[in-house]
Amino acid sequence: MTEIIEARRAAVVRNEGEYRLVTNQAVPAGTLLFTLDGELTATPTRYTVQLGERQHVDLPAGCPLEEVLDRYSWRFMNHACEPAAVIRDRSVLSLRPIPAWAEITFHYASTEYDMAEPFECRCGSERCDGVVQGFRYLTPARRAALRPLLSPYLLAVLDGRLAEPVGA
């Protein structure tokens, strides 16, 4: 039953050759939008989401596009320096009210210690980080500012409860 409810909250749209994940209904702040379904792997890629020090969620090998669009739509969640959502373990929650058909974004450095493929951010925010490389490359001030968005793993790194990976 949960999958059916979650499926109604997000949709993948394609515009000018780019995929985006959007809400298909207005949602209040704190709403569970969906969960990150997929296989666990130790190997990060451009498309995985980091859940722990050596744990990433990914699509199953050979997954057809139709299944990716329906079951693994989280794969199309883009980055924003002022995101609409936050990831808590495998749950994706709205940070603020999101109107219908607005994009669901998260801050990549809130989950990724070291990005597999860094990129130039195009979010347009006044607080834009510029090049998104991962938590590892953020200044201490920026790390602290992202505290409310950080995954439990990166929060443990920030608080010194977990050592930063060596040679990451």
Phi and psi in radians as a Rosetta constraint file:
Dihedral C 1 N 2 CA 2 C 2 CIRCULARHARMONIC -1.021 0.35
Dihedral N 2 CA 2 C 2 N 3 CIRCULARHARMONIC -0.734 0.35
Dihedral C 2 N 3 CA 3 C 3 CIRCULARHARMONIC -1.033 0.35
Dihedral N 3 CA 3 C 3 N 4 CIRCULARHARMONIC -0.708 0.35
Dihedral C 3 N 4 CA 4 C 4 CIRCULARHARMONIC -1.131 0.35
Dihedral N 4 CA 4 C 4 N 5 CIRCULARHARMONIC -0.782 0.35
Dihedral C 4 N 5 CA 5 C 5 CIRCULARHARMONIC -1.100 0.35
Dihedral N 5 CA 5 C 5 N 6 CIRCULARHARMONIC -0.824 0.35
Dihedral C 5 N 6 CA 6 C 6 CIRCULARHARMONIC -1.086 0.35
Dihedral N 6 CA 6 C 6 N 7 CIRCULARHARMONIC -0.689 0.35
Dihedral C 6 N 7 CA 7 C 7 CIRCULARHARMONIC -1.063 0.35
Dihedral N 7 CA 7 C 7 N 8 CIRCULARHARMONIC -0.487 0.35
Dihedral C 7 N 8 CA 8 C 8 CIRCULARHARMONIC -1.356 0.35
Dihedral N 8 CA 8 C 8 N 9 CIRCULARHARMONIC -0.220 0.35
Dihedral C 8 N 9 CA 9 C 9 CIRCULARHARMONIC -1.604 0.35
Dihedral N 9 CA 9 C 9 N 10 CIRCULARHARMONIC -0.282 0.35
Dihedral C 9 N 10 CA 10 C 10 CIRCULARHARMONIC -2.432 0.35
Dihedral N 10 CA 10 C 10 N 11 CIRCULARHARMONIC 2.610 0.35
Dihedral C 10 N 11 CA 11 C 11 CIRCULARHARMONIC -2.533 0.35
Dihedral N 11 CA 11 C 11 N 12 CIRCULARHARMONIC 2.584 0.35
Dihedral C 11 N 12 CA 12 C 12 CIRCULARHARMONIC -1.637 0.35
Dihedral N 12 CA 12 C 12 N 13 CIRCULARHARMONIC 2.264 0.35
Dihedral C 12 N 13 CA 13 C 13 CIRCULARHARMONIC -2.133 0.35
Dihedral N 13 CA 13 C 13 N 14 CIRCULARHARMONIC 2.675 0.35
Dihedral C 13 N 14 CA 14 C 14 CIRCULARHARMONIC -2.148 0.35
Dihedral N 14 CA 14 C 14 N 15 CIRCULARHARMONIC 2.231 0.35
Dihedral C 14 N 15 CA 15 C 15 CIRCULARHARMONIC -2.435 0.35
Dihedral N 15 CA 15 C 15 N 16 CIRCULARHARMONIC 2.201 0.35
Dihedral C 15 N 16 CA 16 C 16 CIRCULARHARMONIC 0.894 0.35
Dihedral N 16 CA 16 C 16 N 17 CIRCULARHARMONIC 0.730 0.35
Dihedral C 16 N 17 CA 17 C 17 CIRCULARHARMONIC 1.420 0.35
Dihedral N 17 CA 17 C 17 N 18 CIRCULARHARMONIC -0.005 0.35
Dihedral C 17 N 18 CA 18 C 18 CIRCULARHARMONIC -1.994 0.35
Dihedral N 18 CA 18 C 18 N 19 CIRCULARHARMONIC 2.366 0.35
Dihedral C 18 N 19 CA 19 C 19 CIRCULARHARMONIC -1.550 0.35
Dihedral N 19 CA 19 C 19 N 20 CIRCULARHARMONIC 2.543 0.35
Dihedral C 19 N 20 CA 20 C 20 CIRCULARHARMONIC -2.472 0.35
Dihedral N 20 CA 20 C 20 N 21 CIRCULARHARMONIC 2.616 0.35
Dihedral C 20 N 21 CA 21 C 21 CIRCULARHARMONIC -1.778 0.35
Dihedral N 21 CA 21 C 21 N 22 CIRCULARHARMONIC 2.192 0.35
Dihedral C 21 N 22 CA 22 C 22 CIRCULARHARMONIC -2.212 0.35
Dihedral N 22 CA 22 C 22 N 23 CIRCULARHARMONIC 2.796 0.35
Dihedral C 22 N 23 CA 23 C 23 CIRCULARHARMONIC -1.369 0.35
Dihedral N 23 CA 23 C 23 N 24 CIRCULARHARMONIC 2.563 0.35
Dihedral C 23 N 24 CA 24 C 24 CIRCULARHARMONIC -1.895 0.35
Dihedral N 24 CA 24 C 24 N 25 CIRCULARHARMONIC 0.237 0.35
Dihedral C 24 N 25 CA 25 C 25 CIRCULARHARMONIC -2.779 0.35
Dihedral N 25 CA 25 C 25 N 26 CIRCULARHARMONIC 2.731 0.35
Dihedral C 25 N 26 CA 26 C 26 CIRCULARHARMONIC -1.182 0.35
Dihedral N 26 CA 26 C 26 N 27 CIRCULARHARMONIC 2.411 0.35
Dihedral C 26 N 27 CA 27 C 27 CIRCULARHARMONIC -2.276 0.35
Dihedral N 27 CA 27 C 27 N 28 CIRCULARHARMONIC 2.441 0.35
Dihedral C 27 N 28 CA 28 C 28 CIRCULARHARMONIC -1.342 0.35
Dihedral N 28 CA 28 C 28 N 29 CIRCULARHARMONIC 2.907 0.35
Dihedral C 28 N 29 CA 29 C 29 CIRCULARHARMONIC -1.047 0.35
Dihedral N 29 CA 29 C 29 N 30 CIRCULARHARMONIC 2.520 0.35
Dihedral C 29 N 30 CA 30 C 30 CIRCULARHARMONIC 1.433 0.35
Dihedral N 30 CA 30 C 30 N 31 CIRCULARHARMONIC 0.135 0.35
Dihedral C 30 N 31 CA 31 C 31 CIRCULARHARMONIC -1.402 0.35
Dihedral N 31 CA 31 C 31 N 32 CIRCULARHARMONIC 2.377 0.35
Dihedral C 31 N 32 CA 32 C 32 CIRCULARHARMONIC -1.261 0.35
Dihedral N 32 CA 32 C 32 N 33 CIRCULARHARMONIC 2.007 0.35
Dihedral C 32 N 33 CA 33 C 33 CIRCULARHARMONIC -1.472 0.35
Dihedral N 33 CA 33 C 33 N 34 CIRCULARHARMONIC -0.761 0.35
Dihedral C 33 N 34 CA 34 C 34 CIRCULARHARMONIC -3.063 0.35
Dihedral N 34 CA 34 C 34 N 35 CIRCULARHARMONIC 3.065 0.35
Dihedral C 34 N 35 CA 35 C 35 CIRCULARHARMONIC -2.012 0.35
Dihedral N 35 CA 35 C 35 N 36 CIRCULARHARMONIC 2.719 0.35
Dihedral C 35 N 36 CA 36 C 36 CIRCULARHARMONIC -1.476 0.35
Dihedral N 36 CA 36 C 36 N 37 CIRCULARHARMONIC 1.632 0.35
Dihedral C 36 N 37 CA 37 C 37 CIRCULARHARMONIC -1.457 0.35
Dihedral N 37 CA 37 C 37 N 38 CIRCULARHARMONIC 2.562 0.35
Dihedral C 37 N 38 CA 38 C 38 CIRCULARHARMONIC 2.665 0.35
Dihedral N 38 CA 38 C 38 N 39 CIRCULARHARMONIC -3.077 0.35
Dihedral C 38 N 39 CA 39 C 39 CIRCULARHARMONIC -1.668 0.35
Dihedral N 39 CA 39 C 39 N 40 CIRCULARHARMONIC 2.540 0.35
Dihedral C 39 N 40 CA 40 C 40 CIRCULARHARMONIC -1.504 0.35
Dihedral N 40 CA 40 C 40 N 41 CIRCULARHARMONIC 2.461 0.35
Dihedral C 40 N 41 CA 41 C 41 CIRCULARHARMONIC -2.522 0.35
Dihedral N 41 CA 41 C 41 N 42 CIRCULARHARMONIC 2.718 0.35
Dihedral C 41 N 42 CA 42 C 42 CIRCULARHARMONIC -1.578 0.35
Dihedral N 42 CA 42 C 42 N 43 CIRCULARHARMONIC -0.180 0.35
Dihedral C 42 N 43 CA 43 C 43 CIRCULARHARMONIC -1.747 0.35
Dihedral N 43 CA 43 C 43 N 44 CIRCULARHARMONIC 2.022 0.35
Dihedral C 43 N 44 CA 44 C 44 CIRCULARHARMONIC -1.337 0.35
Dihedral N 44 CA 44 C 44 N 45 CIRCULARHARMONIC 2.574 0.35
Dihedral C 44 N 45 CA 45 C 45 CIRCULARHARMONIC -2.357 0.35
Dihedral N 45 CA 45 C 45 N 46 CIRCULARHARMONIC -3.105 0.35
Dihedral C 45 N 46 CA 46 C 46 CIRCULARHARMONIC -1.053 0.35
Dihedral N 46 CA 46 C 46 N 47 CIRCULARHARMONIC -0.466 0.35
Dihedral C 46 N 47 CA 47 C 47 CIRCULARHARMONIC -1.885 0.35
Dihedral N 47 CA 47 C 47 N 48 CIRCULARHARMONIC -0.103 0.35
Dihedral C 47 N 48 CA 48 C 48 CIRCULARHARMONIC -1.387 0.35
Dihedral N 48 CA 48 C 48 N 49 CIRCULARHARMONIC 2.850 0.35
Dihedral C 48 N 49 CA 49 C 49 CIRCULARHARMONIC -2.097 0.35
Dihedral N 49 CA 49 C 49 N 50 CIRCULARHARMONIC 2.248 0.35
Dihedral C 49 N 50 CA 50 C 50 CIRCULARHARMONIC -1.389 0.35
Dihedral N 50 CA 50 C 50 N 51 CIRCULARHARMONIC 2.250 0.35
Dihedral C 50 N 51 CA 51 C 51 CIRCULARHARMONIC -1.870 0.35
Dihedral N 51 CA 51 C 51 N 52 CIRCULARHARMONIC -0.462 0.35
Dihedral C 51 N 52 CA 52 C 52 CIRCULARHARMONIC -2.719 0.35
Dihedral N 52 CA 52 C 52 N 53 CIRCULARHARMONIC -3.076 0.35
Dihedral C 52 N 53 CA 53 C 53 CIRCULARHARMONIC -0.914 0.35
Dihedral N 53 CA 53 C 53 N 54 CIRCULARHARMONIC -0.808 0.35
Dihedral C 53 N 54 CA 54 C 54 CIRCULARHARMONIC -2.234 0.35
Dihedral N 54 CA 54 C 54 N 55 CIRCULARHARMONIC 0.659 0.35
Dihedral C 54 N 55 CA 55 C 55 CIRCULARHARMONIC -2.344 0.35
Dihedral N 55 CA 55 C 55 N 56 CIRCULARHARMONIC 2.133 0.35
Dihedral C 55 N 56 CA 56 C 56 CIRCULARHARMONIC -2.279 0.35
Dihedral N 56 CA 56 C 56 N 57 CIRCULARHARMONIC 2.609 0.35
Dihedral C 56 N 57 CA 57 C 57 CIRCULARHARMONIC -1.783 0.35
Dihedral N 57 CA 57 C 57 N 58 CIRCULARHARMONIC 2.409 0.35
Dihedral C 57 N 58 CA 58 C 58 CIRCULARHARMONIC -2.467 0.35
Dihedral N 58 CA 58 C 58 N 59 CIRCULARHARMONIC 2.964 0.35
Dihedral C 58 N 59 CA 59 C 59 CIRCULARHARMONIC -1.326 0.35
Dihedral N 59 CA 59 C 59 N 60 CIRCULARHARMONIC 2.632 0.35
Dihedral C 59 N 60 CA 60 C 60 CIRCULARHARMONIC -1.132 0.35
Dihedral N 60 CA 60 C 60 N 61 CIRCULARHARMONIC 2.599 0.35
Dihedral C 60 N 61 CA 61 C 61 CIRCULARHARMONIC -1.045 0.35
Dihedral N 61 CA 61 C 61 N 62 CIRCULARHARMONIC 2.446 0.35
Dihedral C 61 N 62 CA 62 C 62 CIRCULARHARMONIC 1.243 0.35
Dihedral N 62 CA 62 C 62 N 63 CIRCULARHARMONIC 0.319 0.35
Dihedral C 62 N 63 CA 63 C 63 CIRCULARHARMONIC -1.180 0.35
Dihedral N 63 CA 63 C 63 N 64 CIRCULARHARMONIC 2.177 0.35
Dihedral C 63 N 64 CA 64 C 64 CIRCULARHARMONIC -1.230 0.35
Dihedral N 64 CA 64 C 64 N 65 CIRCULARHARMONIC 2.650 0.35
Dihedral C 64 N 65 CA 65 C 65 CIRCULARHARMONIC -0.939 0.35
Dihedral N 65 CA 65 C 65 N 66 CIRCULARHARMONIC -0.722 0.35
Dihedral C 65 N 66 CA 66 C 66 CIRCULARHARMONIC -1.024 0.35
Dihedral N 66 CA 66 C 66 N 67 CIRCULARHARMONIC -0.731 0.35
Dihedral C 66 N 67 CA 67 C 67 CIRCULARHARMONIC -1.209 0.35
Dihedral N 67 CA 67 C 67 N 68 CIRCULARHARMONIC -0.649 0.35
Dihedral C 67 N 68 CA 68 C 68 CIRCULARHARMONIC -1.060 0.35
Dihedral N 68 CA 68 C 68 N 69 CIRCULARHARMONIC -0.792 0.35
Dihedral C 68 N 69 CA 69 C 69 CIRCULARHARMONIC -1.127 0.35
Dihedral N 69 CA 69 C 69 N 70 CIRCULARHARMONIC -0.661 0.35
Dihedral C 69 N 70 CA 70 C 70 CIRCULARHARMONIC -1.531 0.35
Dihedral N 70 CA 70 C 70 N 71 CIRCULARHARMONIC -0.884 0.35
Dihedral C 70 N 71 CA 71 C 71 CIRCULARHARMONIC -1.655 0.35
Dihedral N 71 CA 71 C 71 N 72 CIRCULARHARMONIC -0.542 0.35
Dihedral C 71 N 72 CA 72 C 72 CIRCULARHARMONIC -2.068 0.35
Dihedral N 72 CA 72 C 72 N 73 CIRCULARHARMONIC 0.705 0.35
Dihedral C 72 N 73 CA 73 C 73 CIRCULARHARMONIC -1.091 0.35
Dihedral N 73 CA 73 C 73 N 74 CIRCULARHARMONIC -0.342 0.35
Dihedral C 73 N 74 CA 74 C 74 CIRCULARHARMONIC -0.981 0.35
Dihedral N 74 CA 74 C 74 N 75 CIRCULARHARMONIC -0.421 0.35
Dihedral C 74 N 75 CA 75 C 75 CIRCULARHARMONIC -1.027 0.35
Dihedral N 75 CA 75 C 75 N 76 CIRCULARHARMONIC -0.360 0.35
Dihedral C 75 N 76 CA 76 C 76 CIRCULARHARMONIC -1.766 0.35
Dihedral N 76 CA 76 C 76 N 77 CIRCULARHARMONIC 0.215 0.35
Dihedral C 76 N 77 CA 77 C 77 CIRCULARHARMONIC -1.319 0.35
Dihedral N 77 CA 77 C 77 N 78 CIRCULARHARMONIC 2.145 0.35
Dihedral C 77 N 78 CA 78 C 78 CIRCULARHARMONIC -1.609 0.35
Dihedral N 78 CA 78 C 78 N 79 CIRCULARHARMONIC 2.942 0.35
Dihedral C 78 N 79 CA 79 C 79 CIRCULARHARMONIC -1.494 0.35
Dihedral N 79 CA 79 C 79 N 80 CIRCULARHARMONIC 2.569 0.35
Dihedral C 79 N 80 CA 80 C 80 CIRCULARHARMONIC -2.595 0.35
Dihedral N 80 CA 80 C 80 N 81 CIRCULARHARMONIC 2.459 0.35
Dihedral C 80 N 81 CA 81 C 81 CIRCULARHARMONIC -1.256 0.35
Dihedral N 81 CA 81 C 81 N 82 CIRCULARHARMONIC -0.386 0.35
Dihedral C 81 N 82 CA 82 C 82 CIRCULARHARMONIC -2.142 0.35
Dihedral N 82 CA 82 C 82 N 83 CIRCULARHARMONIC 1.396 0.35
Dihedral C 82 N 83 CA 83 C 83 CIRCULARHARMONIC -1.297 0.35
Dihedral N 83 CA 83 C 83 N 84 CIRCULARHARMONIC 2.860 0.35
Dihedral C 83 N 84 CA 84 C 84 CIRCULARHARMONIC -1.593 0.35
Dihedral N 84 CA 84 C 84 N 85 CIRCULARHARMONIC -0.330 0.35
Dihedral C 84 N 85 CA 85 C 85 CIRCULARHARMONIC -2.408 0.35
Dihedral N 85 CA 85 C 85 N 86 CIRCULARHARMONIC 2.889 0.35
Dihedral C 85 N 86 CA 86 C 86 CIRCULARHARMONIC -2.342 0.35
Dihedral N 86 CA 86 C 86 N 87 CIRCULARHARMONIC 2.593 0.35
Dihedral C 86 N 87 CA 87 C 87 CIRCULARHARMONIC -1.821 0.35
Dihedral N 87 CA 87 C 87 N 88 CIRCULARHARMONIC 2.193 0.35
Dihedral C 87 N 88 CA 88 C 88 CIRCULARHARMONIC -2.117 0.35
Dihedral N 88 CA 88 C 88 N 89 CIRCULARHARMONIC 1.876 0.35
Dihedral C 88 N 89 CA 89 C 89 CIRCULARHARMONIC 0.982 0.35
Dihedral N 89 CA 89 C 89 N 90 CIRCULARHARMONIC -1.963 0.35
Dihedral C 89 N 90 CA 90 C 90 CIRCULARHARMONIC -1.853 0.35
Dihedral N 90 CA 90 C 90 N 91 CIRCULARHARMONIC 0.044 0.35
Dihedral C 90 N 91 CA 91 C 91 CIRCULARHARMONIC -1.589 0.35
Dihedral N 91 CA 91 C 91 N 92 CIRCULARHARMONIC 2.395 0.35
Dihedral C 91 N 92 CA 92 C 92 CIRCULARHARMONIC -1.928 0.35
Dihedral N 92 CA 92 C 92 N 93 CIRCULARHARMONIC 2.062 0.35
Dihedral C 92 N 93 CA 93 C 93 CIRCULARHARMONIC -2.048 0.35
Dihedral N 93 CA 93 C 93 N 94 CIRCULARHARMONIC 2.507 0.35
Dihedral C 93 N 94 CA 94 C 94 CIRCULARHARMONIC -1.284 0.35
Dihedral N 94 CA 94 C 94 N 95 CIRCULARHARMONIC 2.376 0.35
Dihedral C 94 N 95 CA 95 C 95 CIRCULARHARMONIC -1.466 0.35
Dihedral N 95 CA 95 C 95 N 96 CIRCULARHARMONIC -0.467 0.35
Dihedral C 95 N 96 CA 96 C 96 CIRCULARHARMONIC -2.581 0.35
Dihedral N 96 CA 96 C 96 N 97 CIRCULARHARMONIC 2.974 0.35
Dihedral C 96 N 97 CA 97 C 97 CIRCULARHARMONIC -1.049 0.35
Dihedral N 97 CA 97 C 97 N 98 CIRCULARHARMONIC 2.383 0.35
Dihedral C 97 N 98 CA 98 C 98 CIRCULARHARMONIC -2.111 0.35
Dihedral N 98 CA 98 C 98 N 99 CIRCULARHARMONIC 2.128 0.35
Dihedral C 98 N 99 CA 99 C 99 CIRCULARHARMONIC -1.225 0.35
Dihedral N 99 CA 99 C 99 N 100 CIRCULARHARMONIC 2.767 0.35
Dihedral C 99 N 100 CA 100 C 100 CIRCULARHARMONIC -0.985 0.35
Dihedral N 100 CA 100 C 100 N 101 CIRCULARHARMONIC 2.423 0.35
Dihedral C 100 N 101 CA 101 C 101 CIRCULARHARMONIC 1.242 0.35
Dihedral N 101 CA 101 C 101 N 102 CIRCULARHARMONIC 0.216 0.35
Dihedral C 101 N 102 CA 102 C 102 CIRCULARHARMONIC -1.496 0.35
Dihedral N 102 CA 102 C 102 N 103 CIRCULARHARMONIC 2.649 0.35
Dihedral C 102 N 103 CA 103 C 103 CIRCULARHARMONIC -1.263 0.35
Dihedral N 103 CA 103 C 103 N 104 CIRCULARHARMONIC 2.443 0.35
Dihedral C 103 N 104 CA 104 C 104 CIRCULARHARMONIC -1.656 0.35
Dihedral N 104 CA 104 C 104 N 105 CIRCULARHARMONIC 2.004 0.35
Dihedral C 104 N 105 CA 105 C 105 CIRCULARHARMONIC -2.184 0.35
Dihedral N 105 CA 105 C 105 N 106 CIRCULARHARMONIC 2.786 0.35
Dihedral C 105 N 106 CA 106 C 106 CIRCULARHARMONIC -2.449 0.35
Dihedral N 106 CA 106 C 106 N 107 CIRCULARHARMONIC 2.850 0.35
Dihedral C 106 N 107 CA 107 C 107 CIRCULARHARMONIC -1.526 0.35
Dihedral N 107 CA 107 C 107 N 108 CIRCULARHARMONIC 1.983 0.35
Dihedral C 107 N 108 CA 108 C 108 CIRCULARHARMONIC -1.000 0.35
Dihedral N 108 CA 108 C 108 N 109 CIRCULARHARMONIC -0.626 0.35
Dihedral C 108 N 109 CA 109 C 109 CIRCULARHARMONIC -1.283 0.35
Dihedral N 109 CA 109 C 109 N 110 CIRCULARHARMONIC -0.046 0.35
Dihedral C 109 N 110 CA 110 C 110 CIRCULARHARMONIC -1.434 0.35
Dihedral N 110 CA 110 C 110 N 111 CIRCULARHARMONIC -0.222 0.35
Dihedral C 110 N 111 CA 111 C 111 CIRCULARHARMONIC -2.203 0.35
Dihedral N 111 CA 111 C 111 N 112 CIRCULARHARMONIC -0.533 0.35
Dihedral C 111 N 112 CA 112 C 112 CIRCULARHARMONIC -1.696 0.35
Dihedral N 112 CA 112 C 112 N 113 CIRCULARHARMONIC 2.070 0.35
Dihedral C 112 N 113 CA 113 C 113 CIRCULARHARMONIC -1.219 0.35
Dihedral N 113 CA 113 C 113 N 114 CIRCULARHARMONIC -0.781 0.35
Dihedral C 113 N 114 CA 114 C 114 CIRCULARHARMONIC -2.489 0.35
Dihedral N 114 CA 114 C 114 N 115 CIRCULARHARMONIC 1.944 0.35
Dihedral C 114 N 115 CA 115 C 115 CIRCULARHARMONIC -1.149 0.35
Dihedral N 115 CA 115 C 115 N 116 CIRCULARHARMONIC 2.388 0.35
Dihedral C 115 N 116 CA 116 C 116 CIRCULARHARMONIC -1.136 0.35
Dihedral N 116 CA 116 C 116 N 117 CIRCULARHARMONIC -0.618 0.35
Dihedral C 116 N 117 CA 117 C 117 CIRCULARHARMONIC -2.417 0.35
Dihedral N 117 CA 117 C 117 N 118 CIRCULARHARMONIC 1.584 0.35
Dihedral C 117 N 118 CA 118 C 118 CIRCULARHARMONIC -1.024 0.35
Dihedral N 118 CA 118 C 118 N 119 CIRCULARHARMONIC 2.743 0.35
Dihedral C 118 N 119 CA 119 C 119 CIRCULARHARMONIC -2.673 0.35
Dihedral N 119 CA 119 C 119 N 120 CIRCULARHARMONIC 2.822 0.35
Dihedral C 119 N 120 CA 120 C 120 CIRCULARHARMONIC -1.416 0.35
Dihedral N 120 CA 120 C 120 N 121 CIRCULARHARMONIC 2.149 0.35
Dihedral C 120 N 121 CA 121 C 121 CIRCULARHARMONIC -1.268 0.35
Dihedral N 121 CA 121 C 121 N 122 CIRCULARHARMONIC 2.488 0.35
Dihedral C 121 N 122 CA 122 C 122 CIRCULARHARMONIC -2.173 0.35
Dihedral N 122 CA 122 C 122 N 123 CIRCULARHARMONIC 0.462 0.35
Dihedral C 122 N 123 CA 123 C 123 CIRCULARHARMONIC -1.231 0.35
Dihedral N 123 CA 123 C 123 N 124 CIRCULARHARMONIC -0.464 0.35
Dihedral C 123 N 124 CA 124 C 124 CIRCULARHARMONIC 1.452 0.35
Dihedral N 124 CA 124 C 124 N 125 CIRCULARHARMONIC 0.036 0.35
Dihedral C 124 N 125 CA 125 C 125 CIRCULARHARMONIC -1.222 0.35
Dihedral N 125 CA 125 C 125 N 126 CIRCULARHARMONIC 2.603 0.35
Dihedral C 125 N 126 CA 126 C 126 CIRCULARHARMONIC -1.135 0.35
Dihedral N 126 CA 126 C 126 N 127 CIRCULARHARMONIC -0.419 0.35
Dihedral C 126 N 127 CA 127 C 127 CIRCULARHARMONIC -1.744 0.35
Dihedral N 127 CA 127 C 127 N 128 CIRCULARHARMONIC 0.438 0.35
Dihedral C 127 N 128 CA 128 C 128 CIRCULARHARMONIC -1.064 0.35
Dihedral N 128 CA 128 C 128 N 129 CIRCULARHARMONIC 2.382 0.35
Dihedral C 128 N 129 CA 129 C 129 CIRCULARHARMONIC -1.402 0.35
Dihedral N 129 CA 129 C 129 N 130 CIRCULARHARMONIC -0.132 0.35
Dihedral C 129 N 130 CA 130 C 130 CIRCULARHARMONIC 1.408 0.35
Dihedral N 130 CA 130 C 130 N 131 CIRCULARHARMONIC -1.796 0.35
Dihedral C 130 N 131 CA 131 C 131 CIRCULARHARMONIC -1.573 0.35
Dihedral N 131 CA 131 C 131 N 132 CIRCULARHARMONIC 2.214 0.35
Dihedral C 131 N 132 CA 132 C 132 CIRCULARHARMONIC -1.697 0.35
Dihedral N 132 CA 132 C 132 N 133 CIRCULARHARMONIC 1.987 0.35
Dihedral C 132 N 133 CA 133 C 133 CIRCULARHARMONIC -2.118 0.35
Dihedral N 133 CA 133 C 133 N 134 CIRCULARHARMONIC -0.315 0.35
Dihedral C 133 N 134 CA 134 C 134 CIRCULARHARMONIC 2.151 0.35
Dihedral N 134 CA 134 C 134 N 135 CIRCULARHARMONIC 2.919 0.35
Dihedral C 134 N 135 CA 135 C 135 CIRCULARHARMONIC -0.966 0.35
Dihedral N 135 CA 135 C 135 N 136 CIRCULARHARMONIC -0.660 0.35
Dihedral C 135 N 136 CA 136 C 136 CIRCULARHARMONIC -0.895 0.35
Dihedral N 136 CA 136 C 136 N 137 CIRCULARHARMONIC -0.597 0.35
Dihedral C 136 N 137 CA 137 C 137 CIRCULARHARMONIC -1.691 0.35
Dihedral N 137 CA 137 C 137 N 138 CIRCULARHARMONIC 0.014 0.35
Dihedral C 137 N 138 CA 138 C 138 CIRCULARHARMONIC -1.387 0.35
Dihedral N 138 CA 138 C 138 N 139 CIRCULARHARMONIC 2.603 0.35
Dihedral C 138 N 139 CA 139 C 139 CIRCULARHARMONIC -1.208 0.35
Dihedral N 139 CA 139 C 139 N 140 CIRCULARHARMONIC 2.780 0.35
Dihedral C 139 N 140 CA 140 C 140 CIRCULARHARMONIC -0.975 0.35
Dihedral N 140 CA 140 C 140 N 141 CIRCULARHARMONIC -0.663 0.35
Dihedral C 140 N 141 CA 141 C 141 CIRCULARHARMONIC -1.148 0.35
Dihedral N 141 CA 141 C 141 N 142 CIRCULARHARMONIC -0.734 0.35
Dihedral C 141 N 142 CA 142 C 142 CIRCULARHARMONIC -1.211 0.35
Dihedral N 142 CA 142 C 142 N 143 CIRCULARHARMONIC -0.660 0.35
Dihedral C 142 N 143 CA 143 C 143 CIRCULARHARMONIC -1.017 0.35
Dihedral N 143 CA 143 C 143 N 144 CIRCULARHARMONIC -0.818 0.35
Dihedral C 143 N 144 CA 144 C 144 CIRCULARHARMONIC -1.101 0.35
Dihedral N 144 CA 144 C 144 N 145 CIRCULARHARMONIC -0.683 0.35
Dihedral C 144 N 145 CA 145 C 145 CIRCULARHARMONIC -1.132 0.35
Dihedral N 145 CA 145 C 145 N 146 CIRCULARHARMONIC -0.520 0.35
Dihedral C 145 N 146 CA 146 C 146 CIRCULARHARMONIC -1.483 0.35
Dihedral N 146 CA 146 C 146 N 147 CIRCULARHARMONIC -0.026 0.35
Dihedral C 146 N 147 CA 147 C 147 CIRCULARHARMONIC -0.763 0.35
Dihedral N 147 CA 147 C 147 N 148 CIRCULARHARMONIC -0.852 0.35
Dihedral C 147 N 148 CA 148 C 148 CIRCULARHARMONIC -1.108 0.35
Dihedral N 148 CA 148 C 148 N 149 CIRCULARHARMONIC -0.322 0.35
Dihedral C 148 N 149 CA 149 C 149 CIRCULARHARMONIC -1.720 0.35
Dihedral N 149 CA 149 C 149 N 150 CIRCULARHARMONIC -0.242 0.35
Dihedral C 149 N 150 CA 150 C 150 CIRCULARHARMONIC -1.180 0.35
Dihedral N 150 CA 150 C 150 N 151 CIRCULARHARMONIC 2.494 0.35
Dihedral C 150 N 151 CA 151 C 151 CIRCULARHARMONIC -1.165 0.35
Dihedral N 151 CA 151 C 151 N 152 CIRCULARHARMONIC 2.770 0.35
Dihedral C 151 N 152 CA 152 C 152 CIRCULARHARMONIC -0.957 0.35
Dihedral N 152 CA 152 C 152 N 153 CIRCULARHARMONIC -0.651 0.35
Dihedral C 152 N 153 CA 153 C 153 CIRCULARHARMONIC -1.075 0.35
Dihedral N 153 CA 153 C 153 N 154 CIRCULARHARMONIC -0.878 0.35
Dihedral C 153 N 154 CA 154 C 154 CIRCULARHARMONIC -1.270 0.35
Dihedral N 154 CA 154 C 154 N 155 CIRCULARHARMONIC -0.494 0.35
Dihedral C 154 N 155 CA 155 C 155 CIRCULARHARMONIC -1.125 0.35
Dihedral N 155 CA 155 C 155 N 156 CIRCULARHARMONIC -0.678 0.35
Dihedral C 155 N 156 CA 156 C 156 CIRCULARHARMONIC -1.146 0.35
Dihedral N 156 CA 156 C 156 N 157 CIRCULARHARMONIC -0.645 0.35
Dihedral C 156 N 157 CA 157 C 157 CIRCULARHARMONIC -1.153 0.35
Dihedral N 157 CA 157 C 157 N 158 CIRCULARHARMONIC -0.818 0.35
Dihedral C 157 N 158 CA 158 C 158 CIRCULARHARMONIC -1.026 0.35
Dihedral N 158 CA 158 C 158 N 159 CIRCULARHARMONIC -0.744 0.35
Dihedral C 158 N 159 CA 159 C 159 CIRCULARHARMONIC -1.436 0.35
Dihedral N 159 CA 159 C 159 N 160 CIRCULARHARMONIC -0.024 0.35
Dihedral C 159 N 160 CA 160 C 160 CIRCULARHARMONIC 1.369 0.35
Dihedral N 160 CA 160 C 160 N 161 CIRCULARHARMONIC 0.172 0.35
Dihedral C 160 N 161 CA 161 C 161 CIRCULARHARMONIC -1.382 0.35
Dihedral N 161 CA 161 C 161 N 162 CIRCULARHARMONIC -0.271 0.35
Dihedral C 161 N 162 CA 162 C 162 CIRCULARHARMONIC -2.406 0.35
Dihedral N 162 CA 162 C 162 N 163 CIRCULARHARMONIC 2.291 0.35
Dihedral C 162 N 163 CA 163 C 163 CIRCULARHARMONIC -1.217 0.35
Dihedral N 163 CA 163 C 163 N 164 CIRCULARHARMONIC 2.578 0.35
Dihedral C 163 N 164 CA 164 C 164 CIRCULARHARMONIC -1.164 0.35
Dihedral N 164 CA 164 C 164 N 165 CIRCULARHARMONIC 2.429 0.35
Dihedral C 164 N 165 CA 165 C 165 CIRCULARHARMONIC -1.009 0.35
Dihedral N 165 CA 165 C 165 N 166 CIRCULARHARMONIC 2.428 0.35
Dihedral C 165 N 166 CA 166 C 166 CIRCULARHARMONIC -1.567 0.35
Dihedral N 166 CA 166 C 166 N 167 CIRCULARHARMONIC 2.307 0.35
Dihedral C 166 N 167 CA 167 C 167 CIRCULARHARMONIC 1.189 0.35
Dihedral N 167 CA 167 C 167 N 168 CIRCULARHARMONIC 0.407 0.35
